[in-house]
């Protein structure tokens, strides 16, 4: 399988640190901020960014997890049942600045689903998007406010994000889909 590591463990830590600083700077601190991660890797990334912001600002930031399964537009026509997980946002999002977090921004459809899910929970003052990787190929007019790394890809490639919470390492790889198909789609 042909894969290229574009972010290693040290780079991952630096990227999270930089993203946290950018969020604090753009929002002039952490007052009224809440961070919501899209399951699964966006959730872990959100928690890391929140921890860094707490280190920077000396105050904790509320963190929630968003499951967008029922908001996806690609469920129709599937034979298998979607795996429902839970949304865990234990605070009122109304009037807050929400930092919506995902690992990879691709077509924009996941973010559209997340925005719909968030709006069903309340009316934030502002929603800003933070992504670890922007790989391009947008189908919807969605743009991230905070980007860890722009990685232009072909449609035959895939971005694989690995996080120690569920994988064996912190890394981002570009994988050639043709090669990946031989071992099964991941």
C-alpha positions as CSV (number, residue, x, y, z in Angstrom):
1,X,0.0,0.0,0.0
2,X,1.4,3.4,-0.9
3,X,1.0,5.8,1.9
4,X,2.7,9.1,2.7
5,X,2.9,10.4,6.3
6,X,2.3,14.1,6.2
7,X,1.9,14.8,9.9
8,X,3.9,12.8,12.5
9,X,3.4,12.6,16.3
10,X,5.4,15.8,16.9
11,X,3.7,17.6,14.1
12,X,0.3,16.6,15.4
13,X,1.1,18.1,18.8
14,X,2.4,21.3,17.3
15,X,-0.7,21.6,15.0
16,X,-3.1,21.2,18.0
17,X,-1.1,23.7,19.9
18,X,-1.2,26.2,17.1
19,X,-4.9,25.7,16.4
20,X,-5.7,26.3,20.1
21,X,-3.7,29.5,20.1
22,X,-5.5,30.7,16.9
23,X,-8.9,30.1,18.5
24,X,-8.0,32.0,21.6
25,X,-6.5,34.9,19.5
26,X,-9.4,35.2,17.1
27,X,-12.0,35.1,19.9
28,X,-9.9,37.4,22.2
29,X,-9.8,34.7,24.9
30,X,-12.0,31.8,25.9
31,X,-15.0,33.6,27.4
32,X,-18.3,32.3,26.0
33,X,-16.5,29.6,24.0
34,X,-17.7,26.0,23.8
35,X,-16.1,23.3,21.7
36,X,-18.2,20.6,19.9
37,X,-16.4,17.7,18.2
38,X,-18.0,15.5,15.5
39,X,-17.8,11.8,16.3
40,X,-15.3,10.1,16.3
41,X,-12.0,11.7,15.7
42,X,-13.4,15.2,15.7
43,X,-14.5,14.5,19.3
44,X,-11.0,13.5,20.4
45,X,-9.5,16.5,18.5
46,X,-12.0,18.8,20.2
47,X,-10.9,17.5,23.7
48,X,-7.3,18.1,22.9
49,X,-7.9,21.6,21.6
50,X,-10.0,22.4,24.7
51,X,-7.2,21.1,27.0
52,X,-4.7,23.3,25.2
53,X,-7.0,26.3,25.5
54,X,-7.3,25.6,29.2
55,X,-3.5,25.6,29.5
56,X,-3.3,28.9,27.6
57,X,-6.1,30.8,29.3
58,X,-6.2,29.1,32.7
59,X,-9.9,28.4,32.5
60,X,-11.8,25.4,31.3
61,X,-13.9,25.4,28.1
62,X,-17.1,23.3,27.8
63,X,-16.8,20.4,25.4
64,X,-19.5,18.4,23.7
65,X,-19.8,15.5,21.3
66,X,-22.1,15.6,18.2
67,X,-23.4,12.5,16.4
68,X,-24.6,13.5,13.0
69,X,-25.7,10.1,11.8
70,X,-29.4,10.9,11.4
71,X,-28.6,14.2,9.7
72,X,-26.5,12.7,6.9
73,X,-27.8,13.0,3.3
74,X,-26.2,9.7,2.2
75,X,-28.3,7.3,4.3
76,X,-31.0,6.8,1.7
77,X,-30.4,3.7,-0.4
78,X,-28.2,2.0,2.1
79,X,-29.2,-1.5,3.1
80,X,-27.4,-1.5,6.4
81,X,-28.7,0.3,9.5
82,X,-26.7,3.3,10.6
83,X,-24.8,3.0,13.8
84,X,-26.3,5.5,16.2
85,X,-24.1,6.9,18.8
86,X,-25.0,9.6,21.3
87,X,-24.8,13.4,21.1
88,X,-23.4,14.5,24.5
89,X,-23.7,18.3,24.8
90,X,-24.5,18.9,28.4
91,X,-24.7,22.7,28.2
92,X,-26.9,25.2,26.5
93,X,-25.3,26.3,23.2
94,X,-27.6,29.3,22.8
95,X,-25.7,32.6,22.7
96,X,-22.3,30.8,22.8
97,X,-19.4,30.9,20.3
98,X,-19.2,27.2,19.2
99,X,-16.0,25.9,17.8
100,X,-17.2,22.9,15.6
101,X,-14.3,20.4,15.2
102,X,-13.7,17.7,12.7
103,X,-10.7,15.8,11.6
104,X,-10.9,16.1,7.8
105,X,-12.9,18.6,5.6
106,X,-13.7,17.1,2.3
107,X,-17.0,17.7,0.4
108,X,-18.6,19.7,3.2
109,X,-21.5,17.4,3.6
110,X,-20.5,16.2,7.1
111,X,-20.3,19.9,8.2
112,X,-23.7,20.7,6.7
113,X,-25.2,17.8,8.7
114,X,-23.4,19.0,11.9
115,X,-24.7,22.5,11.4
116,X,-28.3,21.2,11.1
117,X,-27.8,19.0,14.2
118,X,-26.4,22.0,16.2
119,X,-29.3,24.3,15.2
120,X,-31.7,21.7,16.5
121,X,-30.1,22.1,19.9
122,X,-30.2,25.9,20.2
123,X,-29.1,29.1,18.5
124,X,-25.4,29.9,19.0
125,X,-24.1,33.4,18.7
126,X,-21.5,32.2,16.2
127,X,-20.2,28.8,14.8
128,X,-16.6,28.6,13.7
129,X,-15.2,25.5,12.0
130,X,-11.9,24.0,13.0
131,X,-10.4,21.1,11.1
132,X,-7.1,19.2,11.3
133,X,-6.9,18.7,7.5
134,X,-8.6,20.4,4.6
135,X,-8.2,18.2,1.5
136,X,-10.3,20.3,-0.9
137,X,-13.0,19.0,-3.3
138,X,-15.9,20.9,-1.8
139,X,-19.4,20.2,-3.0
140,X,-21.0,22.8,-0.7
141,X,-19.9,26.4,0.1
142,X,-18.2,25.6,3.4
143,X,-14.9,26.9,4.5
144,X,-13.0,26.3,7.8
145,X,-12.0,29.1,10.1
146,X,-9.1,27.2,11.5
147,X,-7.1,24.7,9.5
148,X,-4.3,22.5,10.8
149,X,-2.9,21.7,7.4
150,X,-4.1,22.0,3.8
151,X,-3.4,18.8,1.9
152,X,-4.4,19.0,-1.7
153,X,-5.4,15.4,-2.8
154,X,-6.7,13.7,-5.9
155,X,-10.1,12.0,-5.7
156,X,-8.2,8.7,-5.9
157,X,-6.5,9.5,-2.5
158,X,-7.8,9.3,1.0
159,X,-6.7,11.1,4.2
160,X,-6.3,8.8,7.1
161,X,-6.1,10.4,10.6
162,X,-4.7,8.3,13.4
163,X,-5.2,9.3,17.0
164,X,-3.7,7.5,20.1
165,X,-7.2,7.5,21.8
166,X,-8.3,4.8,19.2
167,X,-5.3,4.1,17.1
168,X,-1.6,3.2,17.8
169,X,-0.2,6.7,17.0
170,X,-0.9,10.3,16.2
171,X,-0.4,10.8,12.5
172,X,-2.0,11.8,9.2
173,X,-1.3,9.8,6.1
174,X,-2.3,10.2,2.5
175,X,-3.2,6.8,1.1
176,X,-3.7,6.0,-2.6
177,X,-7.2,4.6,-2.9
178,X,-6.2,2.2,-5.7
179,X,-3.7,0.5,-3.4
180,X,-6.1,0.7,-0.4
181,X,-8.8,-1.1,-2.3
182,X,-6.6,-4.2,-2.4
183,X,-6.6,-4.5,1.4
184,X,-10.2,-3.3,1.9
185,X,-11.7,0.1,2.4
186,X,-11.0,1.6,5.8
